[in-house]
Amino acid sequence: MVGLVFALGCVAGCSGDDTRVAVSGTASLKGAPLKAGSIAFEPTEGTDSRGGAGITDGKFDIPKTHGLKPGKYLVRVTAGDGKTPANDEVAGPGGNTNIVSKELVPADWNTKSKQQVTVTKEGPNEFTFDIK
């Protein structure tokens, strides 16, 4: 049984992809840590990895097992206000129970982002994003 557990653990953790690296950092919005949101890293020059993480209390972390391969990435950050609009026209079936959040992050860090970072094999790949 111990051998089976070890073998399954190795299959899960021994994927042979040693090119991925951990990525972590902080994100603030208008000078305060971003309470809750998400961050995505999209490859810009042929890198075949992409990744993302949740942001909690201004911090995000992508462990090596789900990390990024070295290269340049476009960064997108998103965070909603979590409020439900009072307008019933946007409500789901049965009433106004769906959360439709107003985006707090400016488009130049989100849908129209041109923010880029370079992830390196040597690291550390710790980034600080100060969103105005």
C-alpha positions, 0 to 999 in steps of 0.5 A, spaced: 500 500 500 505 504 501 508 503 494 502 505 491 501 511 495 508 513 493 507 511 486 501 515 485 504 521 489 510 521 484 505 521 478 502 527 481 508 530 482 513 528 478 511 530 471 518 531 469 516 538 467 522 542 471 522 548 466 516 551 470 517 556 476 513 559 482 511 566 481 508 570 487 507 577 488 503 583 491 497 587 488 495 594 490 489 598 487 490 606 489 495 604 494 491 599 498 492 591 498 487 589 493 482 585 497 480 580 493 481 578 485 485 574 480 491 575 476 492 572 469 499 571 466 498 570 458 504 568 454 506 574 449 512 570 445 511 563 443 511 560 451 506 555 451 504 556 458 499 560 462 497 561 469 493 565 474 491 565 481 487 568 486 489 575 489 487 575 497 489 581 501 493 583 496 497 577 495 498 572 490 502 565 489 502 560 483 506 554 486 512 551 481 507 545 480 502 550 476 507 555 475 510 558 468 515 557 464 520 562 463 518 568 458 514 574 457 507 575 459 501 579 459 498 581 466 491 582 467 488 583 473 481 583 475 477 585 481 469 586 482 465 590 487 461 584 489 454 588 489 448 586 486 445 591 481 438 593 483 436 593 476 431 587 475 433 587 467 440 584 469 437 579 474 437 571 473 431 567 472 427 567 479 429 574 481 435 578 482 440 573 485 446 573 480 452 577 483 454 582 477 460 586 479 462 592 477 470 592 475 474 595 480 481 595 476 482 600 470 482 597 463 489 598 462 490 593 467 485 588 465 481 588 458 486 593 455 492 591 458 499 592 456 502 590 462 508 585 461 513 581 466 519 577 464 519 570 468 526 567 469 528 561 470 533 563 475 528 567 479 526 570 484 519 571 480 516 576 485 512 581 482 509 588 485 503 591 481 501 598 483 495 599 480 493 606 480 
